[in-house]
Amino acid sequence: MDHIVTLDSRQETALQAVADKFVAIHKGDVMKALKEMIVLNGRLQEQLDARSAPRRATR
């Protein structure tokens, strides 16, 4: 893990609400929701990595 995030109580409450909705979308299946979130985060990380990679000159 590269970075540990510390949340205040307001942020924790907001995060919990989003997590509850995400699990509800998956009909209460926490493992299915977790697996999908891992996949989604992996895709987002790949996109961020691609954008931050040095660009080659195309001339």
Buried (B, 14 or more C-beta within 10 A) or exposed (E): EEEEEEEEEEEEEEEEEEBEEBBEEBEEEEEEBBEBBEEEEEEEEEEEEEEEEEEEEEE
